[in-house]
Amino acid sequence: MQASLSRPQARTRPGGPKPRGAMGRAIRYLMNYKQQAALPYLFLIIATLAQLAVPRMVRNVIDAVTSGYIADQILQALDKIPATFMSAALPKILEAVQYPAEWTVEQLKVQLEADVSSAPQTLITAIILIIVFAVLRGVFAFLQAYWAEKNSQAVAYDMRNDLYAKIQRLSFSYHDKNQTGQLMIRATDDVEKVRLFIGQGLLQLVGAIILLVGTLTILFSTNTKLALTTLPILPLAFVLFMIFGGLSQPLFAKVQQKLSTLNTILQENLAGMKVIKAFTREKEQQKKFRVAADDSMQQSITVARLFTFLFPLIFMVANLGQAAILNVGGKEIIAGALSLGEWQEFSLYLIYLFLPIAQFGFIITQLGQASASATRIFEIIDAKSDITDKPDAIKLPGVKGDVKFEDVTFRYFGGGEPVLSNVTFEAKSGETIALLGATGSGKTTIINLLPRFYDPTEGRITIDGNELRDVTLDSLRSQIGIVLQETTLFSGSIRDNIAFGKPDASDEEIFAAAKAAQAHDFITSFPEGYNTHVGERGTTLSGGQKQRVAIARALLLDPRILILDDSTSSVDLGTEAALQKALDVLMKGRTSFVIAQRISTVMNADKIIVLEKGKVVAEGKHKELMEDSPIYAEIYNSQILPNEKGGAQ
């Protein structure tokens, strides 16, 4: 666009102040699903309780086997002890098997026989319960994983929609300052990292806490001495996680920034592939991409280096704790204060204690990535748009088309040299206003201010007496048809592109708009006619064809105000002449603003406004300006006279 040279070439990343509690805000998206969001956590509790019950069953199995075996061995020994020695041996036997000291030999034998006979049944019952708990755990673990994944996908869906909706609402000035690749990576990779944590990491975190608390409760109720031995390990592990969590989050944020830069280079190169090939800059662009890829890789290696140090450290702490437990537990067994079943039960619970600690290492990795990504996402969602509806904005009624610019001054991003300075002019309903001037004179800025792509820095613009800031954006833009110099078509059929602003348009309306834009003939020459696919950005059409489709798209809306930004620049002289005749008819009854590089296309305008360095230097009809404006006369002479001389030759 003409005014683009006046803009500062900003290359900043999205955002302002970092949003606080970004990860918490992301998790609150689950609240949109209420009971459904609670299901995986309910299933997680059931699965964890089933898991916690297994060590007790294992203890029962071991104790049943050992007690049955010991009871059988004692019974056999009792039969071999002479009666004369029984009175002396009985107290020691009763003490060893922890039975009441006052029992007789007959009572001891009855109990021992009962232990032997009950052992198989106890064994079978414990094994059956282990299988039942395993099945319960498997079923509820599946349900937990399924609903967690479903919820996380729903959160990602909502977050992407919110992000995309906000990007759509943000003003042109925001997009001027931020790169497309940066926005794309936030809507894709960053959202996916948040989704993974909500679907996996968060559930693992809650599961680890439940398992940790449940295990500690059982350990203290089973053997306080052994449980106390494990306590020093936990604070040490948590301190390590806090330190590594604080170090990792900014590192993960840098990883995403490097990835965004890489994505931006890729996106720009794919979009500009023809230019790269035309200027044989493939090697330079490959080098640029390689540097960005190297930066991304080095940052990822930095993060990996941190965590390759964390995990061995965590396992070392866990092993030290296990060594302490083995020492204390071994002494308890030797002293007879701990049975083999109790020791095995405690050992399994000990695994359950160290398992969450090990999981925290993976969880902290996901949390660091997700927190950094959530911060980047909410930087966009929280971004303030320069162009918004006022709280009391009214709906703009059907307009006649009287447009006024009153002392309008405009600066991009609110600073620097003004692109427009005290521009004042009036366009009456049905008039055609031509904007003429050199590149950078402010022509495109004027037509960008009219639909409120930007707001004036000073002054005001009115339509039918309504100040643009006082009406809603939708009601304003729906009454303005625009054909920009840079034609943008979307992947899909030609019909879809013409009906882009009016999807419910009938075929007759679409055909009429295409005929008026001199597009119907070339469209029907294609084998599939209006159903012809145009490819990304309309690359399968020529420049002139794309421009005529864009004109048809604008005309289908039947706007009261029409903006044509050099809309005939990509067509040949023959097509331009035919197109100009159609435009002359269509512009009747509409207030039309026309930017043209060729003065021949604007000579019949009701009013020609000549701009120079953002100021109106002349205004009037062609004949008036030829007499009163040296600048206009110079433009005319530079374009028209050489052509006439060439024709005469």
C-alpha positions as CSV (number, residue, x, y, z in Angstrom):
1,M,0.0,0.0,0.0
2,Q,1.1,3.5,-0.7
3,A,1.3,4.6,2.9
4,S,3.3,1.5,4.0
5,L,6.6,3.3,3.6
6,S,5.6,5.8,6.2
7,R,5.1,3.1,8.9
8,P,7.9,2.1,11.2
9,Q,9.0,-1.4,10.5
10,A,8.2,-2.8,13.9
11,R,9.3,-6.3,14.7
12,T,8.1,-6.9,18.2
13,R,6.6,-9.9,19.8
14,P,2.9,-9.9,21.0
15,G,2.1,-8.9,24.4
16,G,2.5,-6.2,27.1
17,P,2.6,-7.0,30.8
18,K,2.7,-10.7,31.4
19,P,-0.7,-12.1,32.6
20,R,-0.6,-13.3,36.1
21,G,-1.8,-16.8,37.0
22,A,-1.9,-17.8,33.3
23,M,-1.8,-21.5,34.1
24,G,-4.6,-21.2,36.6
25,R,-6.7,-19.3,34.0
26,A,-6.1,-22.1,31.5
27,I,-7.2,-24.7,34.0
28,R,-10.3,-22.7,34.7
29,Y,-11.4,-23.5,31.2
30,L,-12.3,-26.9,32.7
31,M,-15.1,-25.2,34.6
32,N,-17.0,-24.8,31.4
33,Y,-17.7,-28.5,31.6
34,K,-18.6,-28.8,35.4
35,Q,-19.5,-32.5,36.2
36,Q,-17.7,-33.8,33.1
37,A,-14.5,-32.1,34.3
38,A,-14.7,-33.8,37.7
39,L,-15.1,-37.3,36.2
40,P,-11.5,-38.1,35.5
41,Y,-10.6,-37.1,39.1
42,L,-13.3,-39.2,40.5
43,F,-12.1,-42.2,38.5
44,L,-8.5,-41.3,39.5
45,I,-9.4,-41.5,43.2
46,I,-11.1,-45.0,42.8
47,A,-8.1,-46.3,40.7
48,T,-5.6,-44.9,43.4
49,L,-7.6,-46.5,46.3
50,A,-7.6,-49.8,44.4
51,Q,-3.8,-49.4,43.9
52,L,-3.3,-48.6,47.6
53,A,-5.2,-51.8,48.7
54,V,-2.9,-54.2,46.8
55,P,0.1,-54.1,49.2
56,R,-2.1,-55.1,52.1
57,M,-3.3,-58.1,50.1
58,V,0.3,-59.0,49.3
59,R,1.0,-58.8,53.0
60,N,-1.9,-61.2,53.7
61,V,-0.5,-63.6,51.0
62,I,3.0,-63.7,52.5
63,D,1.8,-63.8,56.1
64,A,-0.6,-66.7,55.2
65,V,2.1,-68.7,53.6
66,T,4.8,-68.0,56.3
67,S,2.4,-68.5,59.2
68,G,1.0,-71.7,57.7
69,Y,4.5,-73.0,57.1
70,I,5.8,-72.0,60.6
71,A,2.7,-73.5,62.3
72,D,3.2,-76.8,60.4
73,Q,6.9,-76.9,61.4
74,I,6.1,-76.2,65.1
75,L,3.4,-78.9,65.1
76,Q,6.0,-81.4,63.8
77,A,8.5,-80.2,66.4
78,L,6.0,-80.5,69.2
79,D,5.5,-84.2,68.4
80,K,9.2,-84.7,68.6
81,I,9.7,-83.0,72.0
82,P,9.7,-85.4,74.9
83,A,7.0,-84.8,77.5
84,T,9.6,-84.3,80.2
85,F,11.0,-81.2,78.3
86,M,7.6,-79.8,77.2
87,S,7.0,-77.8,80.4
88,A,10.4,-76.0,79.9
89,A,10.0,-75.5,76.1
90,L,6.4,-74.4,76.0
91,P,6.9,-70.8,77.3
92,K,9.7,-70.1,74.8
93,I,7.6,-71.5,71.9
94,L,4.6,-69.4,73.0
95,E,6.8,-66.3,73.2
96,A,8.3,-67.0,69.7
97,V,4.9,-67.3,68.0
98,Q,3.5,-64.5,70.1
99,Y,0.6,-66.5,71.7
100,P,-0.6,-66.0,75.3
101,A,1.8,-67.3,77.8
102,E,-0.9,-69.1,79.8
103,W,-1.8,-71.4,76.9
104,T,-1.5,-75.2,77.3
105,V,0.1,-77.5,74.8
106,E,-3.4,-78.6,73.7
107,Q,-4.5,-75.0,73.1
108,L,-1.3,-74.3,71.2
109,K,-1.8,-77.3,68.9
110,V,-5.5,-76.3,68.2
111,Q,-4.4,-72.8,67.2
112,L,-1.5,-74.1,65.1
113,E,-3.7,-76.6,63.3
114,A,-6.2,-73.7,62.7
115,D,-3.4,-71.6,61.2
116,V,-2.3,-74.5,58.9
117,S,-5.8,-75.2,57.7
118,S,-6.8,-71.5,57.2
119,A,-3.6,-70.5,55.3
120,P,-4.8,-71.8,51.9
121,Q,-8.2,-70.0,52.2
122,T,-6.5,-66.8,53.2
123,L,-4.1,-67.2,50.3
124,I,-6.9,-67.7,47.8
125,T,-9.0,-64.8,49.2
126,A,-6.0,-62.4,49.0
127,I,-5.2,-63.4,45.4
128,I,-8.8,-63.0,44.3
129,L,-8.9,-59.5,45.9
130,I,-5.6,-58.6,44.2
131,I,-7.2,-59.6,40.9
132,V,-10.4,-57.6,41.7
133,F,-8.4,-54.5,42.7
134,A,-6.2,-54.9,39.5
135,V,-9.4,-55.0,37.3
136,L,-10.9,-52.1,39.1
137,R,-7.7,-50.1,38.7
138,G,-7.5,-51.0,35.0
139,V,-11.1,-50.1,34.3
140,F,-11.1,-46.8,36.2
141,A,-7.6,-45.9,34.9
142,F,-9.0,-46.3,31.3
143,L,-12.1,-44.1,32.2
144,Q,-9.8,-41.6,33.8
145,A,-7.5,-41.3,30.8
146,Y,-10.4,-41.2,28.3
147,W,-12.3,-38.4,30.1
148,A,-9.1,-36.5,30.8
149,E,-8.2,-36.6,27.1
150,K,-11.8,-35.6,26.1
151,N,-11.7,-32.7,28.6
152,S,-8.3,-31.5,27.5
153,Q,-9.4,-31.5,23.8
154,A,-12.5,-29.5,24.7
155,V,-10.3,-27.0,26.6
156,A,-7.9,-26.7,23.6
157,Y,-11.0,-26.2,21.3
158,D,-12.3,-23.4,23.5
159,M,-8.9,-21.8,23.9
160,R,-8.1,-21.9,20.2
161,N,-11.5,-20.4,19.4
162,D,-11.0,-17.6,22.0
163,L,-7.6,-16.9,20.7
164,Y,-8.7,-16.8,17.1
165,A,-11.7,-14.6,17.9
166,K,-9.4,-12.2,19.7
167,I,-6.9,-12.1,16.9
168,Q,-9.8,-11.3,14.6
169,R,-10.9,-8.5,16.8
170,L,-7.5,-6.9,17.3
171,S,-6.9,-3.8,15.3
172,F,-4.7,-3.4,12.3
173,S,-2.1,-1.6,14.4
174,Y,-1.6,-4.7,16.5
175,H,-1.1,-6.9,13.4
176,D,1.3,-4.2,12.0
177,K,3.5,-4.7,15.0
178,N,3.4,-8.5,15.3
179,Q,4.5,-11.2,12.9
180,T,2.1,-13.8,11.5
181,G,4.4,-16.7,12.5
182,Q,4.4,-15.6,16.1
183,L,0.6,-15.7,16.2
184,M,0.4,-19.0,14.4
185,I,2.7,-20.8,16.9
186,R,0.6,-19.6,19.8
187,A,-2.6,-20.9,18.3
188,T,-1.0,-24.3,17.6
189,D,2.0,-25.4,19.5
190,D,1.4,-23.3,22.7
191,V,-2.2,-24.4,22.9
192,E,-1.1,-28.0,22.5
193,K,1.4,-27.8,25.4
194,V,-1.3,-26.4,27.7
195,R,-3.7,-29.1,26.5
196,L,-1.1,-31.8,27.3
197,F,-0.6,-30.6,30.8
198,I,-4.4,-30.3,31.5
199,G,-5.0,-33.7,30.0
200,Q,-1.9,-35.5,31.5
201,G,0.3,-33.4,33.8
202,L,-2.5,-32.0,35.9
203,L,-4.1,-35.4,36.4
204,Q,-0.7,-36.9,37.2
205,L,-0.1,-34.1,39.7
206,V,-3.4,-34.7,41.5
207,G,-2.8,-38.5,41.3
208,A,0.7,-38.1,42.7
209,I,-0.6,-36.0,45.6
210,I,-3.4,-38.5,46.4
211,L,-1.0,-41.4,46.2
212,L,1.6,-39.6,48.4
213,V,-0.9,-38.6,51.1
214,G,-2.6,-42.0,51.1
215,T,0.7,-43.8,51.3
216,L,2.0,-41.7,54.2
217,T,-1.3,-42.2,56.0
218,I,-1.0,-46.0,55.7
219,L,2.7,-46.0,56.5
220,F,2.1,-44.1,59.8
221,S,-0.8,-46.3,60.7
222,T,1.3,-49.4,59.9
223,N,4.7,-48.6,61.4
224,T,5.4,-45.1,62.7
225,K,9.1,-45.7,63.1
226,L,9.7,-46.6,59.5
227,A,7.4,-43.9,58.3
228,L,9.3,-41.3,60.3
229,T,12.5,-42.5,58.5
230,T,11.0,-41.4,55.1
231,L,10.0,-37.9,56.2
232,P,13.3,-36.1,55.6
233,I,13.3,-37.1,52.0
234,L,10.1,-35.3,51.1
235,P,11.0,-31.7,52.0
236,L,14.3,-32.1,50.2
237,A,12.6,-33.4,47.0
238,F,10.0,-30.6,47.1
239,V,12.7,-27.9,47.5
240,L,14.5,-29.3,44.5
241,F,11.3,-29.2,42.4
242,M,10.6,-25.6,43.5
243,I,14.1,-24.6,42.4
244,F,14.0,-26.4,39.1
245,G,10.5,-25.1,38.4
246,G,11.6,-21.5,38.9
247,L,14.6,-22.1,36.6
248,S,12.7,-24.0,33.9
249,Q,9.8,-21.7,33.1
250,P,11.7,-18.8,31.6
251,L,13.8,-21.3,29.7
252,F,10.7,-22.9,28.2
253,A,9.4,-19.4,27.3
254,K,12.6,-18.8,25.4
255,V,12.2,-22.2,23.6
256,Q,8.8,-21.1,22.4
257,Q,10.1,-17.7,21.3
258,K,12.9,-19.3,19.3
259,L,10.3,-21.7,17.8
260,S,8.1,-18.7,16.9
261,T,11.0,-17.0,15.1
262,L,11.7,-20.2,13.2
263,N,8.0,-20.6,12.3
264,T,7.9,-16.9,11.1
265,I,10.9,-17.4,8.8
266,L,9.2,-20.6,7.4
267,Q,5.9,-18.8,6.9
268,E,7.4,-15.8,5.2
269,N,9.6,-18.0,2.9
270,L,6.7,-20.1,1.8
271,A,4.6,-17.1,1.1
272,G,7.4,-15.4,-0.8
273,M,8.8,-18.5,-2.6
274,K,8.4,-16.9,-6.1
275,V,10.4,-13.8,-5.0
276,I,13.1,-16.0,-3.5
277,K,13.4,-18.0,-6.7
278,A,13.2,-15.0,-8.9
279,F,16.1,-13.3,-7.1
280,T,18.0,-16.6,-6.6
281,R,18.2,-16.1,-2.8
282,E,17.7,-19.7,-1.9
283,K,21.1,-20.1,-0.2
284,E,20.7,-16.9,1.8
285,Q,17.3,-17.9,3.0
286,Q,18.5,-21.4,3.9
287,K,21.3,-19.8,5.9
288,K,18.8,-17.6,7.7
289,F,16.5,-20.6,8.4
290,R,19.6,-22.6,9.6
291,V,20.6,-19.9,12.0
292,A,17.1,-19.8,13.5
293,A,16.9,-23.6,13.7
294,D,20.3,-23.6,15.4
295,D,19.1,-21.1,18.0
296,S,16.0,-23.2,18.6
297,M,18.1,-26.3,19.0
298,Q,20.6,-24.7,21.4
299,Q,17.8,-23.4,23.6
300,S,16.2,-26.8,23.7
301,I,19.6,-28.3,24.6
302,T,19.9,-25.8,27.5
303,V,16.6,-27.0,28.9
304,A,17.5,-30.7,28.4
305,R,20.8,-30.0,30.2
306,L,18.9,-28.7,33.2
307,F,16.6,-31.8,33.4
308,T,19.4,-34.3,32.8
309,F,20.8,-32.9,36.0
310,L,17.4,-32.9,37.8
311,F,16.3,-36.5,37.2
312,P,19.5,-38.3,38.4
313,L,19.5,-36.0,41.5
314,I,15.9,-36.9,42.3
315,F,16.7,-40.6,41.9
316,M,19.7,-40.2,44.1
317,V,17.6,-38.7,46.8
318,A,15.1,-41.5,46.5
319,N,17.8,-44.1,46.7
320,L,19.2,-42.5,49.8
321,G,15.8,-42.7,51.4
322,Q,15.4,-46.3,50.4
323,A,18.8,-47.1,51.9
324,A,17.7,-45.6,55.2
325,I,14.4,-47.6,55.1
326,L,16.3,-50.9,54.4
327,N,18.6,-50.2,57.4
328,V,15.8,-49.5,59.9
329,G,13.5,-52.2,58.5
330,G,16.2,-54.9,58.5
331,K,16.9,-54.2,62.2
332,E,13.2,-54.4,62.9
333,I,13.0,-57.9,61.2
334,I,16.0,-59.1,63.1
335,A,14.5,-58.0,66.4
336,G,11.3,-59.8,65.5
337,A,9.2,-56.6,65.6
338,L,8.4,-56.8,61.9
339,S,7.0,-59.8,59.9
340,L,8.0,-60.6,56.4
341,G,4.5,-59.7,55.2
342,E,4.6,-56.4,57.0
343,W,8.1,-55.7,55.5
344,Q,6.9,-56.5,52.0
345,E,3.8,-54.4,52.5
346,F,6.0,-51.5,53.7
347,S,8.4,-52.0,50.7
348,L,5.5,-51.7,48.2
349,Y,4.2,-48.7,49.9
350,L,7.7,-47.3,49.9
351,I,7.6,-47.6,46.1
352,Y,4.3,-45.8,46.1
353,L,6.0,-43.1,48.1
354,F,9.0,-42.6,45.7
355,L,6.9,-43.1,42.6
356,P,5.1,-39.7,43.0
357,I,8.4,-38.1,43.8
358,A,9.8,-39.4,40.5
359,Q,6.6,-38.3,38.7
360,F,7.0,-34.8,40.0
361,G,10.2,-34.6,37.8
362,F,8.1,-35.2,34.6
363,I,5.2,-33.1,35.9
364,I,7.5,-30.1,36.6
365,T,8.7,-30.4,33.0
366,Q,5.2,-30.3,31.6
367,L,4.2,-27.6,34.0
368,G,7.1,-25.4,33.0
369,Q,6.3,-25.8,29.3
370,A,2.5,-25.3,29.8
371,S,3.0,-22.2,32.1
372,A,5.3,-20.5,29.5
373,S,2.8,-21.3,26.7
374,A,-0.2,-20.2,28.8
375,T,1.5,-16.9,29.5
376,R,2.1,-16.4,25.7
377,I,-1.5,-17.3,24.9
378,F,-3.1,-14.9,27.4
379,E,-0.7,-12.1,26.3
380,I,-2.8,-12.1,23.1
381,I,-6.2,-12.8,24.8
382,D,-5.5,-9.8,27.2
383,A,-4.1,-7.5,24.5
384,K,-6.1,-4.3,24.1
385,S,-7.4,-3.4,20.7
386,D,-7.1,0.2,19.6
387,I,-10.3,-0.1,17.7
388,T,-13.4,-1.1,19.7
389,D,-17.0,-0.2,20.0
390,K,-17.8,2.4,22.6
391,P,-20.1,1.2,25.4
392,D,-22.9,3.4,24.1
393,A,-22.2,2.9,20.4
394,I,-25.2,2.9,18.2
395,K,-26.0,0.9,15.1
396,L,-25.4,3.0,12.0
397,P,-28.7,3.2,10.1
398,G,-28.8,2.8,6.3
399,V,-26.5,5.6,5.0
400,K,-26.9,8.0,2.2
401,G,-23.1,8.4,1.9
402,D,-22.2,11.9,3.0
403,V,-18.6,11.7,4.3
404,K,-16.6,14.4,6.0
405,F,-13.0,14.5,7.1
406,E,-12.5,17.3,9.7
407,D,-8.9,18.3,10.5
408,V,-7.8,14.7,10.5
409,T,-4.3,13.9,11.6
410,F,-2.9,10.4,11.9
411,R,0.3,8.8,13.2
412,Y,1.0,5.1,13.1
413,F,1.3,3.6,16.6
414,G,0.5,7.1,18.1
415,G,4.0,8.5,17.5
416,G,6.5,9.7,14.9
417,E,5.9,12.0,12.0
418,P,2.2,12.3,11.0
419,V,1.1,10.3,7.9
420,L,-1.8,12.7,7.5
421,S,-1.9,16.3,8.7
422,N,-5.1,18.3,9.1
423,V,-6.9,16.7,6.2
424,T,-10.3,18.2,5.6
425,F,-12.6,17.4,2.7
426,E,-16.2,16.5,2.1
427,A,-17.8,13.8,-0.1
428,K,-21.5,14.2,-0.9
429,S,-23.8,11.2,-1.4
430,G,-23.2,9.6,-4.8
431,E,-20.0,11.5,-5.6
432,T,-16.8,9.8,-6.8
433,I,-13.8,11.0,-5.0
434,A,-10.4,10.3,-6.6
435,L,-7.3,10.3,-4.4
436,L,-4.1,11.2,-6.2
437,G,-0.5,11.5,-5.1
438,A,2.9,10.0,-4.9
439,T,3.7,6.8,-2.9
440,G,3.6,7.7,0.8
441,S,1.4,10.7,0.3
442,G,-1.4,9.2,2.5
443,K,-4.0,8.0,0.0
444,T,-4.2,4.4,1.5
445,T,-4.3,5.8,5.0
446,I,-7.4,7.8,4.2
447,I,-9.3,4.8,2.9
448,N,-8.1,2.8,6.0
449,L,-9.5,5.4,8.3
450,L,-13.0,5.3,6.6
451,P,-14.0,1.7,7.8
452,R,-12.1,2.4,11.1
453,F,-9.2,0.0,10.5
454,Y,-7.5,2.8,12.4
455,D,-8.7,5.8,14.3
456,P,-7.5,9.4,13.7
457,T,-4.9,10.7,16.1
458,E,-6.7,14.0,15.9
459,G,-9.8,15.3,14.3
460,R,-12.9,13.3,13.3
461,I,-14.6,11.5,10.4
462,T,-18.4,11.4,10.0
463,I,-20.9,9.6,7.7
464,D,-24.3,11.3,7.4
465,G,-23.3,13.3,10.5
466,N,-22.5,10.2,12.6
467,E,-19.0,10.3,14.1
468,L,-17.4,6.9,13.3
469,R,-16.4,6.3,16.9
470,D,-20.0,6.6,17.9
471,V,-21.3,3.7,15.8
472,T,-20.7,0.0,16.0
473,L,-18.0,-1.5,13.8
474,D,-20.2,-4.1,12.2
475,S,-22.9,-1.7,11.2
476,L,-20.2,0.6,9.7
477,R,-18.2,-1.9,7.8
478,S,-21.3,-3.8,6.5
479,Q,-22.2,-0.7,4.5
480,I,-18.7,-0.2,2.9
481,G,-17.5,-2.2,0.0
482,I,-13.7,-2.5,-0.3
483,V,-11.4,-3.7,-3.1
484,L,-7.8,-3.4,-1.8
485,Q,-4.7,-3.1,-3.9
486,E,-3.4,-6.3,-2.4
487,T,-6.0,-8.8,-3.5
488,T,-6.7,-11.6,-1.0
489,L,-8.7,-14.6,-2.0
490,F,-9.2,-17.7,0.2
491,S,-8.9,-21.4,-0.6
492,G,-12.1,-22.6,-2.0
493,S,-14.3,-22.1,-5.1
494,I,-14.7,-18.9,-7.0
495,R,-18.3,-18.9,-5.9
496,D,-17.3,-19.0,-2.3
497,N,-14.9,-16.1,-2.7
498,I,-17.5,-13.9,-4.4
499,A,-20.1,-14.7,-1.7
500,F,-17.5,-14.2,1.1
501,G,-19.3,-11.2,2.6
502,K,-22.8,-12.6,1.8
503,P,-22.7,-16.4,2.1
504,D,-26.5,-16.8,1.6
505,A,-26.4,-15.0,-1.8
506,S,-28.3,-16.7,-4.6
507,D,-26.6,-17.8,-7.8
508,E,-28.4,-15.0,-9.7
509,E,-26.9,-12.4,-7.4
510,I,-23.4,-13.9,-7.7
511,F,-23.6,-14.1,-11.5
512,A,-24.8,-10.4,-11.7
513,A,-21.9,-9.2,-9.5
514,A,-19.4,-11.2,-11.6
515,K,-20.8,-9.8,-14.8
516,A,-20.7,-6.3,-13.5
517,A,-17.0,-6.9,-12.6
518,Q,-16.2,-8.2,-16.0
519,A,-15.4,-11.6,-14.4
520,H,-18.3,-13.8,-15.6
521,D,-16.8,-14.7,-19.0
522,F,-13.4,-15.9,-17.8
523,I,-15.1,-17.8,-14.9
524,T,-17.4,-19.7,-17.2
525,S,-14.5,-20.5,-19.5
526,F,-13.1,-22.8,-16.7
527,P,-14.4,-26.5,-16.9
528,E,-15.9,-26.2,-13.4
529,G,-17.1,-22.6,-13.8
530,Y,-18.0,-21.0,-10.5
531,N,-17.0,-24.2,-8.7
532,T,-13.4,-23.8,-9.8
533,H,-11.0,-24.1,-6.9
534,V,-8.7,-21.1,-6.6
535,G,-5.9,-22.5,-4.3
536,E,-4.2,-20.7,-1.5
537,R,-4.4,-16.9,-1.8
538,G,-5.9,-17.4,-5.3
539,T,-2.6,-18.4,-6.8
540,T,-4.3,-20.3,-9.7
541,L,-5.7,-17.1,-11.0
542,S,-3.9,-14.2,-12.8
543,G,-3.6,-10.9,-11.1
544,G,-6.4,-9.3,-13.2
545,Q,-8.7,-12.3,-12.6
546,K,-8.1,-12.1,-8.9
547,Q,-8.9,-8.4,-8.9
548,R,-12.1,-8.8,-10.8
549,V,-13.3,-11.5,-8.4
550,A,-12.5,-9.2,-5.5
551,I,-14.5,-6.4,-7.2
552,A,-17.4,-8.8,-7.6
553,R,-17.1,-9.7,-3.9
554,A,-17.4,-6.1,-2.9
555,L,-20.3,-5.3,-5.4
556,L,-22.3,-8.3,-4.1
557,L,-22.9,-6.4,-0.9
558,D,-24.4,-3.5,-2.8
559,P,-22.6,-1.0,-0.5
560,R,-23.6,2.7,-0.2
561,I,-19.9,3.5,0.1
562,L,-17.4,2.0,-2.3
563,I,-13.6,2.0,-1.8
564,L,-11.4,1.0,-4.8
565,D,-7.7,1.0,-3.9
566,D,-6.0,1.0,-7.3
567,S,-8.4,-1.8,-8.3
568,T,-7.5,-1.8,-12.0
569,S,-3.7,-1.9,-11.5
570,S,-3.4,-5.7,-12.4
571,V,-5.3,-5.7,-15.7
572,D,-4.3,-4.8,-19.2
573,L,-5.4,-1.7,-20.9
574,G,-8.2,-3.4,-22.8
575,T,-9.6,-5.1,-19.7
576,E,-9.2,-1.9,-17.8
577,A,-11.3,0.0,-20.3
578,A,-14.1,-2.5,-20.1
579,L,-13.8,-2.7,-16.3
580,Q,-13.8,1.1,-16.0
581,K,-17.1,1.3,-17.9
582,A,-18.7,-1.2,-15.6
583,L,-17.3,0.7,-12.5
584,D,-18.6,4.0,-13.9
585,V,-22.1,2.5,-14.0
586,L,-21.8,0.8,-10.6
587,M,-20.4,3.9,-8.8
588,K,-23.5,5.9,-9.8
589,G,-25.6,6.5,-6.7
590,R,-22.8,5.4,-4.4
591,T,-20.2,7.5,-2.6
592,S,-17.0,6.1,-4.1
593,F,-13.3,6.6,-3.1
594,V,-10.9,5.7,-5.9
595,I,-7.1,5.4,-5.7
596,A,-5.4,5.1,-9.0
597,Q,-1.9,5.3,-10.3
598,R,-3.0,6.2,-13.8
599,I,-4.6,9.6,-14.0
600,S,-6.7,8.6,-16.9
601,T,-8.9,6.5,-14.7
602,V,-9.9,9.5,-12.4
603,M,-10.2,12.4,-14.8
604,N,-14.0,12.1,-14.7
605,A,-14.3,12.0,-10.9
606,D,-16.6,14.5,-9.2
607,K,-13.8,15.5,-7.0
608,I,-10.0,14.9,-7.2
609,I,-8.0,15.3,-4.0
610,V,-4.3,15.7,-4.6
611,L,-2.1,14.7,-1.6
612,E,1.5,15.4,-0.9
613,K,3.3,14.3,2.3
614,G,0.0,13.7,4.1
615,K,-1.5,17.1,3.3
616,V,-4.3,18.1,0.8
617,V,-2.5,20.4,-1.6
618,A,-5.3,20.6,-4.2
619,E,-9.0,19.7,-4.6
620,G,-11.4,20.0,-7.4
621,K,-12.4,18.7,-10.9
622,H,-10.0,17.8,-13.6
623,K,-10.3,21.1,-15.5
624,E,-10.1,23.2,-12.4
625,L,-7.0,21.4,-11.2
626,M,-5.3,21.7,-14.6
627,E,-5.5,25.5,-14.2
628,D,-5.0,25.9,-10.5
629,S,-2.7,23.0,-9.3
630,P,0.9,22.8,-10.7
631,I,1.3,19.4,-8.9
632,Y,-1.7,17.9,-10.7
633,A,-0.7,19.4,-14.0
634,E,2.7,17.9,-13.6
635,I,1.3,14.4,-12.9
636,Y,-1.0,14.8,-15.9
637,N,1.7,15.9,-18.2
638,S,4.1,13.1,-17.0
639,Q,1.5,10.4,-17.8
640,I,-0.8,11.7,-20.6
641,L,1.4,13.7,-22.9
642,P,4.1,10.9,-23.4
643,N,1.3,8.5,-24.3
644,E,-0.2,11.0,-26.8
645,K,3.3,11.6,-28.4
646,G,3.8,7.8,-28.5
647,G,0.5,7.3,-30.2
648,A,1.3,10.1,-32.7
649,Q,4.5,8.5,-33.7
